[in-house]
């Protein structure tokens, strides 16, 4: 979305308040010399189906079950079946060589019975088997790669939609870096498992089965000795490796999550770190976090170092024993030379899949650890949910009732206790009180960011827990104390709540909140790019954009969490005038730290220790001489002192 023509004020550029395709230079079409290439690309472009609905507030129960690899894979049964077929072809075709060597030796190279035709035929068959194996491996990599890409796309969408569904309490308790690690490193590990790990696990496992069958068809006695002497030791060591590596890779996943969480926190707080000279301490702390991650990797490396060489040693010892026994059998003419050669070729191949399985099992364990972490995330239930019979909230008048409301963020620690309060439609009510008294919590209950522990919150007589969240929040507007701006342009951020809003509505919002001069000063007007979280804008400019965003949504109920606290006096005066227009005929809740803001409200609610201490107009509360009167006297004395200082200094 672009908002051209705003750089020099409204209507300063041709086209006025239009929306070109993208910010910057206007789109002038495809150059003629590039058009043929574009046409060729369009001809090969596949048809893209309409996307499914990506978000529903209440997922069906079938989508909320624990994350399972099989459930993800079976969404694409034909691709899965083709991958399985290719795995079977690879496992069988790749093991034809030693058997062909046996036939060539026994039938074409025995002294007195040399037959070059048999040798040439076996060589040709060997070449065909190699070619078939190579082609099957190429197709298998393509199929599993595409299958992994589709499955990972579905999983990323599912997890992102689930994150959108979770309540604010989850994001308050969970570190952002940990959540990021679930969406990045955990999913990347799982993608590696799906793209290569599972296929290789299947190939090597099936290869071992094929080899065991061939060993028994070659010579039952040697095969029995192999199974009795070598396989039990390999199974025992593999069981130990599985248990030890599972614990190790759990530690690795936890470690990388902590590293990303610490990195994210340091980057977001870089200004505070710099201001307080905390760079050295941060480096030391991050080094300690990295040390724990490094130690977890050392543990897994130690486990792999024991298991890999250990299985190799078992293989060498087993081969030595079998060579002695097989050699004696050849001398006794109970086993042919070709059969002995083929048996040992297969025996070497029997140990090779085991070594590859060790490597792939590392990938499997990393992927499995990621699955456990992702399952824990998906299994996290939202604290605020819709009931199955939730109805759409019709257009509201704006009456708000707190009916014996109590709330606690943590069990046993009440933040609000037995709140009874009615706010009439169109009334502006200011909540004042000390920090931590519960003012903002009351506003969060109205927007249903949280649900009351006890009691009910009603809007127009309806318990807000019985209506759909979308229909509720579409009629509410929230302006937080610290406004959040998204990556994009200023125009995109203003129209965030209603991207389809017409230009006239955006223009009106800008004019009403007094943002015209600010936009005119920007290099590209409303097309000016907002950097991460709007850090290139002042606090006041960010707040003005947040107010314009709220105005554009035309909410019936407006919640302002000290929306003018970050503005200078001139901007505050301008915003307060805009608020008079914004609040007209709307129910409004003002979280006020400045009494100058509270005094503009129809009524003032004094919140103290989670309870309503006083309710009334500014004049009534001052006359009553209660807690509000004390707050007002303190504020008035500070204001007088500030005025005297300015007068004495000539400011």
N, C-alpha and C positions, 0 to 999 in steps of 0.2 A: 504494500500500500504506500502510495506517495502523496505528498501534500504540496505540490508545486504552487508557486505564486505567493508564498507566505514570507519570503525572505525580506521584502521591503514593506511589509504590512499587507492587509487584506486588499486583494484586487490589484496589487502593484505590478504583477506580471500578467502577460497575456493568458487568458483562460481563467484568470481569477483563482478561485479556490478549488481547482480541479485535482484529479488524482491520476497522474501518469502511472505507467506500469512499474517503475522502480525509481528510487532516488537518484540524483545525479543528472547526467545528460539525458534528454528525451530520446525515446526509441525511434530510430529513423529507418527501420526495416533491415532486411538482410542484404548485404552487398551482392551484386550480380555474380561476381566471380565465386562466391561461396554457396550460391543457391543450389547448384547441382549436387554438391556434397550433402547439403541439408536434405534435399529430396531423397537421396539414397538412404540416408539415416532414417528418415520417416518411413520409407518402404519396409525396412527391416525391423522397425519398432513393433514389438508385440502389442496386442490389445491388452489393456489393463482393465480388469473388472472393477466395478464400483467397490470402494472399501466398505468393510463391515462396520457396524456401529462399534466404536472402540471404547466407549465408556457407558456403563450403567451403574447407578448408585448402588443397587443391590444385584450382585452377580447371581446367576442360577447356582444351586448347590453343586451341580456337577462340575462347575468351574472353580469351586472353592476347595475341592479335595486336594490332598497333599500332592506336591509336585512329583511326578513319576516320569522317568525317561520313556517308558513304554507308551504312556498316554500321549506324550508329545510326538513320538515317532509314528504311532498308528493313525495320526491325522492324515498321513500321506501313505496309504497302504500300497499303492502301486510302486512308488519309489522305493519303499521298504522291501517289497517283494523282489524287485529288480536287483537291489543291492545284495539281498540274501542269495539270489541265484548267481551273481557274479562272484561272491565269496566262495560258494561251493565249487564253481569252475576253477578258480584260482587254487583252492586247496587240493583239488584232484589233479589238475593239469601240471602243477608245479612239482608233483611227486612221481611223475611218470619216469623221470630220468634214470634213477638207480635200477628200476625193474628192467628198463630197456638195456642198460649196461649188462645186467645179469644174463639176459637172453643173448646179447652179442658175444659174451665170453663163453657161455656154455654151449652155444650152437654154432658159433662162427669162428672161435679162436682156439678150441681144444686141439692139441697136437694130433694130427692124423685126420681131423674132421674140419679143417679150416674151410670156411665158406664166406668169401668176401661179400657175397650178395646179402647175406643175413646182416653182416656188420653195416653195410651201406644202408640197408632198409631201417635198421635200428637208429642209425645216425640221422637219417631223414625224419624218422618219427620223433626223435629227440628234438630236432629243430622245430618241427611243427608244434610240439608241446610248449617249447619256449615262446614261440610266436603267439600261441593261444593265450598263454599265461600273461604275456606283456599286454596284449590287447584287452584282456579281461581286467588287468590291473588299472590300465588307463581309464576304461569305462567305469570301473568301481570308484576311482578317485573322483571322477566327474559327478557320478550319481550321489555319492555320500557328501561331496562338497555342496551340491545343490540342496540336498535334503537337510544338511546342517544349517545352511543359510535360511531356508524357509522356517525350520523349527525355531531357530534363534530369533528370527523376526517376530514370530508369534509370541515367544517367551518375553522378549523385550516389551512388546506392546502390553502383554498381560500384566507384567510387573509394574510398568509405568502407570497403567490404568489403576492398578491396586494401590499404588502410592497416592494417586489422586483421590482415592476413596477413603484413605486412612484419616483419622481425626487428628486435630492439632496436638493432642496429648502425645501421640507417637513421635512427632517431630520435635517436641519439646524434650523428650527423654532420650531420643536416639541421636547420636552425632551424625552430622551431615556427611562426613567423610566415610563413615561406616555404610551409610545408605549408598553413597557413590560407589564404594567397592563392590556392593552387590550388583550394581548395574554395569560395572566395567570388568574388573578382574575376574569375578565369579562367573559371569556370563561368558567371558573369553575362554576361561578354563573349560567350561561346559561345551563351548563351540569346538574347541580342540578335541575334546572327547568324542563328540558326535562326528566330526569331520574325518578324524583319523583313528582315534583310539578304539572305538567300538568295532569298526571294521577290522582293524588289525587283531583285536582280541578274538573276534570270530574266526578270522583266517587262521591264526596260529593255533587256536583250540581245535578247529576242524582238521588242521594239518596234523596235529598230534594224534587225533583219532584215526585218520587215514593211515598214518605211519604205523600205529599200533596194529591195525588190521593187517597191513602188509607184512609186518614183522612176524606175526603168527602164521600167515600163509607161507612165508619163506622158510621158517623153521620154528616149530612149536617149542622145542627145548630151549633154544637161546632166547626166544621171546619170553618164555616163562621165567627164566633166570633174570632177565631184564626187569620184568614186572615185580618179581619178588625182592630183588636186591636194591634196585635203584629207585623205583617209583615211590615206595613208602617213605624213603628219606626225603625225596623231593616234595612229596605232599606235606610232610611234617614241617619242613623249612618254609614252604609256601604259606601254611596256616599261620606260622609265627610272623612271617613277613606281612601278611594281611592285617593282623591285629596291631602290630607295632607301627606300620606305616599309616594306618587309619588314624591313630592317635597323633602321629607326627604331622600329618597333613591338616588335621583340624587345627593344630597349633600354628601352622603356616598361614591358613586362611584368617585366623584371628589376628595374627601378627600383621599381615598386609592391611587388614581393615583398620587397625590402630595406627599404622603409619599414614594411611590416607586421611584418617580423621585428624591427626595432629597436623598434617600438612595443610588441610583445608582450613582448620582453625587459625593457623599462623598466617595464611594468605589473607583471610578475611579480616584479621585484626592487625594487618601490617602497619597501619597508621598509629595504633596504640603502642605496638611494639617499638616503633621508631621513636615515638614521643617519650617513652619511658626507658629508652636505652636497654631494652630487654633482648637484644639480638644474641648476646653471648649465652644468656640463660636458656633462650629458646633453642639454640644449637645444641647445648648440653642435653636438654630434655629430649630433643628429637634424636640425638645420638643414642640415648638410653632406649627410646622406643624402637629404633632400628636394631639395637643390640638384641632385644627380645626376639625380633623377627629373624635376625641372623642366627640366633641360637636355635630357633625352631627349624630353620633350614639345615643347620649342622646336624641336628638329630636325625632328620630324614636322610641326609647324605650318609650318615653313619650306618643307618639301617640298610640302605642300598648297598653300601660297601661290604657289609657282612653277607647279604643274601646273594649278590651277583657272583663274586668269586667262590662262595660256598657251593653254589650249584655247579659251577665249572669244575671244582675239585671232585664233586660226586660223579660228574660225567666222565672225567678222566680215569678215575679209579674203576668205575664200572666198565669202561671200554677195555682197560687192561685185563680185567678178569675175563670178560667175554672173548677177548682176542686169544687168550690162553686156551679157553675151552673150545672155541671155534677152530683154532689151529689143530688141536688134537682130533677133532671130528673130521677135518679134511684129511689128516694123515690116516685115519681109520676108514676113509672112504664112505663115511656116513653123511658127508656134506660136500657139495661141489664148491669149487673155487669161486665160480660166479655167484653162487648163493651167499658165500661168506663175504665177498666184496660188496654185494648189494645190501647185505644185512648191516655191514658197518657204515656204508653210505647212508642208509636210513637211520642208523643209530646216531650218527653225527647230526643228521637233520632232526632227530627227535629232541636233541638237546638245544639246537638252535631256536626252535620256537619257544622253549622255556626261557632262554635269555631275552628274546624279544618280548615275551609276555611280561618279564620283569619290568622292562622299559615302559611297555604299554600300561602295565598295572599302576605305575607312577602316575601316568596321565589319567587313568581311571580313578585313582584315589583322589587326585586333585579335583577332577570333575565331580566325584561323589561328595567330597567335602563341600564343593560349591552348591550341589543340589541340596544338601542339608541346610546350608545357610539360606538359600533362596526359599526352601520350603518353610523355614521359620518365618521369613518375611511374608510369604503368601498366607501363612496360617494366622498371621496377626489380624485380629478382627478389629474393625473400626469401633471406637467407643460410641460414636454418634451414628446411628443407623436409621434407615426408614423401616417402618413396619410394612408388612406385606399388603396391608389394606390401606396404606397411606393414600390420601386423596390430594388432588391439586388445590392449592389455596387460591380462592378467587380474589379478584382485586380488593384490596383492603382499604379501610378508612384510616387505620393506624392506632386503634386503641391497644395499649399494652398493659397487661396485668401480671404482677408477680404475686402468686398465691402460695403463701407459706413456704417460700423457697429457701432451701439450705443447700450448700455446695461445699465439696472438699476436693482438692486436687489429689491429696493423699489420704488414705483411710485414717480416720481419727483426728484429722487436723482441719476443722471447719474454717472456711474462708468467709462464707456467708451463712447467717443463721436466722431462719424464720422471717424472711423478708416479705412484707405485705405492702404492695404499692400499686396504684393505678395511674396510668398516664393516658390522658384523654386524647382523642384524635386531633391532630393539628397542634398539640401542645408541645412546647419546648421545655425540657426538664434538664437541669444541670446537676450532675453528681459531683460533690466536692468532699474533701476529707484528706486525711494524712495518706502518705504513700503506703500502699499495702493494706488499705482499709477495705478494699473490695470493689472499688468503683469500676475498674475495667472489667472485672469478672462479671458484673451485672450486665454490661454491654455484650460480653461474649455469650451470655446465656440467651440474650434476645436474638442474636444472629445464629444461634444454635451451633456455635463452635464447640460448646460443651453442653451437656444435659444436666439439669439439677439433680443433686443427690436425693433430695426430698422436695415435694411440692411441684408446682406447675408454672410454666410461663405461657400466657394466653395472648394471642393477637386476634382482635375482633371476636373474642369469645371462643376461639379454637385453640386447643392445646397444640403447640407447634410440633410436638412429637408425632402428631397424627397426620401431618401434611408432608408432601414431598419436599425435599431439601431445595430442589431447583425452583419450585414455585414460591418457596419462602424467600430465598436469598435474591431472587430476581426482583423482589419488591423492597429490598433493603439496600441501603448504601452505607459503606464503611470508609472512613478516612482515618487511618492510623496516625499515631504521633510521628512515627518514622516511616514515611511513604516508601514503597518499593516500586522501582521502575524496571521494566524488562528491557532486554536487548532489542533494539529496533529504533524507530524514530520517535520524536516527541508526539507526532500525530498518532502513531500506533498506540502509544501509551494512553493518550487521552481517550481514544476510541476502544480501549481494551475491553470494556464491559459490553460494548455494542459495535463490533467491527463493521456492521452494515449501516451504521448511522449516516444519514445524508450530510453533505457538506454544510448545509445551513445549521444543522444541529451542533456540529463541531464548532462552527463559527460562533454560535450563540454561547456555548459553554466557555469558550476562550474569552469572549467579551464580558460575560457575567462575573467571572472570577478575577478580572483584571489582568489577564495574561497576554493581552495584545502587545504591549510594549516589550515584554520579555521575548515573545516569539519574533518580533520585528528585529530584535538585536542579534538573533541567531544567524549564523552564516548561511544556512539553508532553510531558514524558517522552520516550518513543521517537519521538513525533511531532515533536519539536523539529527544525526545519529546519537542516541543515548548510549554511553559506554556502560560497562558493567555496574548495575545498581544505580546508575545516574551519578557516578562519582564526579563527573566533570561539571555538574550543575551544583548550585548552592542549595543549602537546605531549604531556603525560602522558595526557590524555583521548583524544587521537587514537590514541595507542599502545594504550590499553586497548580501544578499538573495533576496532583492527586485530587484536588478539589474540582478541577475541570472534569476529571474522569467520573467523579461521583455525580456531578451535575448532569453529565450527558446520560447517565443511567436513569434519570428521572425516578428515583425511588420514592415510595410512599413513607418509609421510615428511614431516617438518616441518623447514623451514629458517628459522632466526631470525637475522636480521642485526642483532645487538646490540639486541634488542628492548626492553631495559630501560634503554637509555642515556639516554633523555629523561625518566625518572621520578625523583621525589624519593625519599628513603630509605624513607619510610613506604610509598609506592606500590610501590617496588621490592621491598620485603619481601613485600608482598601478592601481587605478580605472580610472584615466585619460588615462592611456595607454590602459586599456580595453575599455574605451569609444571610443577611436580612431577606434578600430576594430568594436565596436558595431554600431557606427554611419556611417560606410562606406556604401555608396550607399543607405543611408536612409535619408529621410527628418527628421530633428530634430529641436525641439523647446526647448531651454534651458532657464529656469527661473533662472537667475543668480544674486546672491547677492555678490558673490566673483568675482571681475573683472578678476582674473586669469582664471576662468571658461569661462567668456565672451570672453576673448581674443582668445580662441581656435576656436570660431565660424567664419563662413565665413562672416557673417554680424551681426551687432549689432543694435538693435532697442531700442532707449531710449524712455521710456514711462513716461510722466509727466502729472499728473492731468487728466488721462484718455485720453490723446491724444498722438500721435506719435510726439515726439519733434525732433528726429534726426534718420537717418538711414545711415549706412555705415560700412566699415571695421574699425578695431581698429585703424590702422594707419591714415586713413582718418579723423576719428572723433577727434583724438588727435590733428591733424594738424588744424582742423577747429576751435578749441578753444571754442567750445560750452559747453553745460551742461555735456557731457560725458568727455570732457577734464578736467573739474573741478573735476568730480568724480575720474578720473584717478590720477590727481595730489594729491588729498587727500589720495587716497589709496597708492600711491607711497611713500608719506611722512611718512605714518604710517608704511609701510613695512621697510623703511630705519631706522626709530626709533627703531623698533623691532630688526632689525639686529644689531644696535649699542648696544642695551642693552644686547643682547646675547654675543656680542664680549667682552664688558666690564666685564661681569660676568663669562666669560669663558664657557658659555653654548654651 
